[in-house]
């Protein structure tokens, strides 16, 4: 809602509309530079006129911000400009609020027109269009401007799809970009583009008309992926570079990057760290390539903040650093741990019981992404521009205690054998070596990697105070037990199907054993089949 506390925005919108109202329907195609002077001097009355035309920073924040956005949008259609700069940020019945605020600046007739014009272009909810007589007088269009459009890389994955679905429910047009199609049905308002983040031309085509990019795609988070160095490097670093470049080429003004806590955690204890107190972990000391490349991409994204866009405007970026993600239908952590439990590979535990870590529910992480995108706008004062934020549920847990509901639901007792962390770390190193050595022959996935051992055994927790204060992030309370319940219900087969499958397996095994027995007797010269025929 526009209030008197930020009425300068209303004054700016007023100045945009006054020339149009005066022209009585003449197409408003004059370049923005012609009108930027009056708006600039209105906000900063004592500014020198000559300063406005110099290509240098004036040192006056209002004028500087206006110049960046005037040159980008003001030469376009009035309704489109207003919808871009005001509409999708306020998410309310804008005509009502703007008419109240702008009434004191415009004549009654102009104020009435502006209210209807803004309601037509800006409100997500349907607002009455201008009457035919008013449309004829002002030249107002009855067609609605395009909705805000965002693109989510990694949109076929769990987080990317959840984010895209939530945005679509809010009326945003969403493009999900990924190599693999989502396993879930596409909700209304979304489209899927099959493309690789390493394909610059494909990105350029997909980024057309996009207002904000959520760069979620990554590779090498866990399991055997962590050991594929070339893939990890090309996707996490190379892909991020291309995403940034295409944002600049396509004039996408906002980029939110999904990073990880691993950019600062490298195996040394961190207790309630924050964005200022914990520096990047040295790149040459990261134990796994995933963490190293994510740290590089994290820094690339932040360094890209403030980059001039091709043709005008500024790229504004921020990064979010979540820990492990959980939630219903999560496809990475929960199924892998459950598989190990069923195979009796988690009969032991390691690490101190006081060790703590953070987790984040997928819906809380989705909330953080949407708030971060809003915080990169003029309406929010660009508060997130060039910033990094730790995102989690706001709670610290011990992994084995937190996983207790999973053991219980699967019908297994919790691990009680305590193994020294050093032994587990050594075993993980051996498993990594065997995986790499035998990869040309066969694939032996490691039970654990060294970095995963340290993630479990070493405390690393982070504050979310900065996200709360600057983004308005307020994590909801979720239970891991609920996610486990959904997982067990979805993966437990019906008893009848299980019985038939077991019977089929037993029959095949019996036939195999009989065949092997017959071959063995045949090679021994007993020839049982021939003897049986003779007896008959």
N, C-alpha and C positions, 0 to 999 in steps of 0.2 A: 504494500500500500504506500502511496506517496503521501507524505506528511509534511508539515511546515518545517520540520527539522532538516529535510533534504529538498526543500523547494527549489534549490538551484537547478535540479534536474527538470523540474516543471518549467522553469524559466527558459531553459535551453529548448525544450520541446515546443514551448510557446513561440520562440523565435523562428523555429523551423516552419511552423504552420502559418504565421502571419503573412509571409509573402504569398503563399498559396491562396489564402483567403482573399487577399487583395486582388490577385490576378483573376479571380472569379472563374476558375475552371481551366485556365491555360496550363498546358502540361508543364510541370515543374522539373525541367531538365537542366537548369543552370548549374554550373559546377559549384562544388562546395566552397571553394576558396573565396567566392564572391561574398558569401554570407558568413563565413567563419569570423571575419573581422568584427562584425557587430556583436556576435555572440561572445567572442573572446573579450572584447572591451566591456561588455555587460558584466561578465563574471569578474573581471579585473579592471575596473574603470581607469586606474592610473597607469595602465600599460602603454608603452609607446607604440604608435601606429607602425613605425618602421620595423619594430621588433617582430611584428606578426609575419612579415614577409621574408625574414631571414631564415635560412635553413640551419638554425642552431637552437640549442636548448635555451629557453628564456629564464629558467630558474623559477618559474611560477607554475606550480603544479596544476591548477585548474586549466590554464591555457595550454600547457603541454599535453594533458590528457585529451582536451578538446581537439587539438590539432591532429592527434593520432587517429581519432575516430571520425573527424569531419572529412579528412582526405579519403578515408576508406569508404564511407557510406553516403555522404551527403549528395554526391552526384547521381545517386540512384533514386528510384521512386520513393516518395515520402512515406507511404505506408510500409514499404519493405524496410526502410531504414528504422522506422519506429518499432516495427515488430522485432527486428534484430536486437536493437539496443534496449528496449523496454519490455516487450511482450513476454518473452519466455523466461524473464527473470522474476517477474512479480506474481505470476500465476494466480491472478484474482480477476474479478470483474472490473477490468481496468477503466472502462468508460466512466463508471460511477465515481471512482476515486479521482481520476484525472480531471474530470469536469469540475469537481468541487475545488480542487487545488488551482486549476488554471482559470477559473471564472473571474478571479480578481485581476488577471492580467489581460484577458481578452474581452471584447464586446460580447454581449449576451448571445447575439447571433453566431459569432465566430466560436464562442464557447460551446454552443449547442452542436454546431457542426463538428468541432473537434471531438466532443464526447462520442458522437456516433461514428466518426471516422476511426477513432482509436478502438472503439468496441468492435468494429468490423474487422480490423486487422489484427488486434492483439489478443483478445480474450480466447483462452482455450475453450471455454464454454460458449454456447451460442448466444449472441447478443443481437438485438434487433438491428437490422440494417437501416440506413437512412431512407426517408421517404422519397418517392420518385421526384417530387418537386425540388427537394434539397439536393438530390443527386444531380439533377439537371443544372441547378444553379452553381454548384461547386465543382462539377466534374468528378464526383466521388465514384469509385468503382465498387461494384457489388460483389466482385469476386474476392475470395479470401486469400491472403498471402500464404505462402508455403509455411508449414510447421517447422519448428526447429528440427534439425537433422544431425544425428550423431553417428559415429562409426566406432565399433568395438572390435579391435583385433583380438584374435583368440576367442571369437564369439561362439565357436563350437564347443568350447570347454565349459566346465562347471561354473566358474566365476563369470566368465564372459557372457554366457547365455543368461545366467541369473540377472546380471546387470542390464543386459539388453531388454529382457522381459519386463523388468521393473520400470525402465524408462519408457517402454512402449505403453504400459498401463497409464502413464501420466500424459499421454498424448504426443509423445515425441516420436518422430520418424527415425527408425533404428536400422543400421546396416551391420550385420554380423559377418565378419570376415575371418575365414579360417580355411585350412587345408581340408579338414574333415567336417562334414555336415553334422549339426547337432543331433544327438540321439532323441531329443524331445521335439514335439511338434512346434513349428514356428507360431508364436502368438500374433494376433493382428497388429499391424503397424511395424512389422519387422520384415526384412528381406535378407537372404543369405547370399554372400558372394564367396565363391570358392577361389581362394588366392593365397599365395605365399608372401609373407612379409618381406622376403628377400627379393621379390619381383617388383621393381620400382614402377614399371609401366602399369602393372595390375593395380598397384596402390594408387597411382595417379588417376586411373579411371574410377576407382571406387570412392575416392575422396571428393568427387565433384559435388559441390553444394553443401558440404559438411561444415557444421558450426563448431563441433568439438570432437576430438578423437580420444578414446580411452585405449591406451596401448597396454593390453592385458597379456598378449601372446608371449610365451617364453618356452624354454626347453631345458631339460636336465635337472628337474627339481628333485627327483628321487629315483631309487632303483637303478636299473642298468643305464637309464638315460644319463645319470650323473657322470658316466665314464666315456660318453661320446663327445670328446672335446671339440672336434671340428664342427659338428652340428650345433653344439651349444654356442660356440663363438659366432658362427654365421647368423644364427637366429637372434640371440640375445643382444649382441653388439651390432652386427651388420644390419639386422632388421630394424633396430632402433634408430640407427643413423638414417636409414631410408625413410622411416616414418617421419622423422623430423624434417628431412629435406622436402618431402612431398607436402607436409603441412605448410611449409614456406611457399612452395610453388603454387599450391591450391588456395592460399590465403586462408587457411584454417586458423582462427585466432586462439584456440585453446587446446592444450594437450595435457592429459592426466596419465601418468605412467604408474603401473603397478610394479613396485619394487619388492623388497623383502628385508626382513630384519637381518638377514645374513650379510648385508653390505657392511654392517658394523660388528657383527658377531663372528669370531673366528676361533672359538674354543676357549676363550678366557672369560671368567665370570663377569656378568653385567647385572647389577641389581637396580631396578627402577631407573634405567638410563633414559635420557631425553635427547632431543635433537641437537642441543647445544653442547652437552657434556660428553657425548660419545662420538668420536671421529670415525671416518671410514677405516675399516681394517686394512692394513697394508696389502696392496694387490699381489705382491710377490710372496705373501705368506698365507694366502687362502689355501685351504686343504682341498677344495674341490673347485672345478672350473665353473660350475653354475654360480656360486657365490661371487667369484671374481668377475665374471662377465656381467652379472646383475649390478655389481658395484660400478662398473664402467658405464653401463647404460643409465644408471641412476645419475651419475655425474654428467653424462652427455645431455640428458634431459634438462637438468637444472641449468647447465651452461647455455642451453638454447633459449632460455627465458630472455625476452627482450629482443629477439632477433627480428629485424624488419621483414615483413611479408612482401612477397613479390607483387608490386602494384599498389602497396600502401597497407598500413596497419602494422600491428605488432603481435608476435607469437608470445603467449603467456603459458608457462608450464608449471607443474608441480608434481611431486612424487608421493606415493603412499607406500609405507613399509609394513606390511602385515606379517604375522607369523603363520603357522599352519592353519588351514581352513577346514572347517567341518560343517556339517549340515545334512539335511535329507538328500539322498541320491548323490552324495559326494563320491567321486570315482577314483581317488588316488590314495589317500591315507587309510581310510577305514577298511576298504576291501583288502588292501595289502596286509594290514595288521591282522585282520580276521583270517586270512589265508594262512598266515604263519601260526596263529593260535590253533587252527584246525589240524595243522600238520605237526602239532606238538613241538614247534620250534621256539616257542616262548615259554619254556618251562623254568626259566631262570629270570632274575632281574639283576640290574647293576646300577651303580650310582647311589649317592646318598639319598635317603628318603626326604631330606630337606631341600633337595634340588627343585627349582621352580622354573616354569616357562609359561608363555602366553599362548592362547589360541584365539581364533576369531570365527564367529559364525558368519556364514556367507551373507546373510541379510544385513548384518552390521557392516560388513565390508562393502556391500552394495550401497548402503546409506552413505558411507564415507566417500565413495567415488562420486555420487551425485552431488553431495555437498561441496566437494573439492571443485567440481566443474562450475558450480554456481559462484564459488569464491574466486574464480578467475575472471569475473565479469566486472564491468564498471559499476553496476548496481551494488556490488559488494565491496567496492573499493579496491579490487584486485588484491585482496588480502592474502590469497594463497600464491600469488605470483612469485616464482622462484623459491618456493618453500618445500620442505619435506616434512612428512607427518608419520609417526608411528600409529598404527591402528590395531586395536585388539578389543577383546570383550571387557577389559578393565579388571580382569582377575588373573591371579597367578596360581598355577596348579603343578602338582607332581604328575608326571606322565603315567606311571603305573597306577597311581590312585585314581587318576582321571579316567583311565581305561577300564576300571573295575566293572562298569556295567556291560562292557562288551564281553568280557570273560564270562560273566554271569549269564547273559542272554544266550551265548553259544554253548552253555552247559559245561564249561571248563573251570577248574579252580584257578585262582590267581597264582602267579609264580611266587614261590617262596624260597627257592634256592638262590642265595646271594653269590654272585660271581664278581671278582675284582674287575673294575673297569679296564685296567691295563690288559687283562687277558682278553676281554671282549674287543678292545681296540686292536690288539695283535691279530685276533681271528678275522676281524673285518679287513685288515690290511692283506692277509693271506687270501681271503675271498676275492678281493679286488684284483690281486695279482693273477689268480687262477682264471678269473673271468677274462682278463685281457689276453692271457697266454693261450687259452683254449678257444678264443673267439673264432679263429679261422676254421676250427673243427666243429665245435658245438657251443651253444649258449648256456652258460651256467650263471643264472642271476645271483648276485651276492645277497645273502640274508640281510646284512647291514653294511653300510659303508662307514669309513672312519668319521666323516663329518656327521653322519647320523648318530653315531655313538656319542660324540661330544655334545650334540644337541640334546640328547637325553640325559647325559651325566653331568652337564655343567649348567649352572643357573644363568639364564639370560632373560630378564624381564624388562619391560619398557613402559614408560608413562605415556598417557594419552591426553595430558593436560593441554598441550598445544592444540590438538585437534578439537578438543572440547571448546576452547576459548575462541579460536579463529574460525573454525568451520561450523561450530554449533553441533558437533558430533555428540550423540547421546546413545551409546550402545544399549540395545534391549537385552533382557535376560533370557538366555536360552539354556537348555539342558542337553548335555551330550547323551544322556540316557534316551532322550526322545529320538535323536538321530540314530542311535543304535537300534531302537525299537523299529523304526521305519526300515532300516537296512535288513534286519532279521526277517521282517515280514515279507520284504521284496525278494529275498534270496532263498528262503526256506521252501523247498518244493513240497507239493502235496504228497501225502503218504502213499496214495495209490500209485502215482507216477514213480515215486522212489522205489516201491516194491517191484514193479514191473521192470524197471531199469536194473535193479539188483539181480533179479531172476535171469534176465537176458545176459548179464555179465557172467553169472555162474554157469549158464549153459555153454557160452562160448569158451569159458575156461575149461570146462569138462571135455568139450570136443577137442580142444588143443592138447590136453593131457593124454587123451586116448590116442590121438594121432601120433604124438611123440612116443608113447608106449609101443604102438604098432611098428613104428619105424625102428625103434631100438630092438625089438624082438626079431624084426626082419633082418637087420644087419647081424644079429647074433646067430642067424641061420635057423631059427625056430619056425619061421614062416607060419604064424598062427592063423592067418586068413586061409591059407591053402589047406591046413589041417581041418579047419572048421568046415570047409566045403566038402572035404572027403567024408567027414562024419555024417554030413547031411545026405 
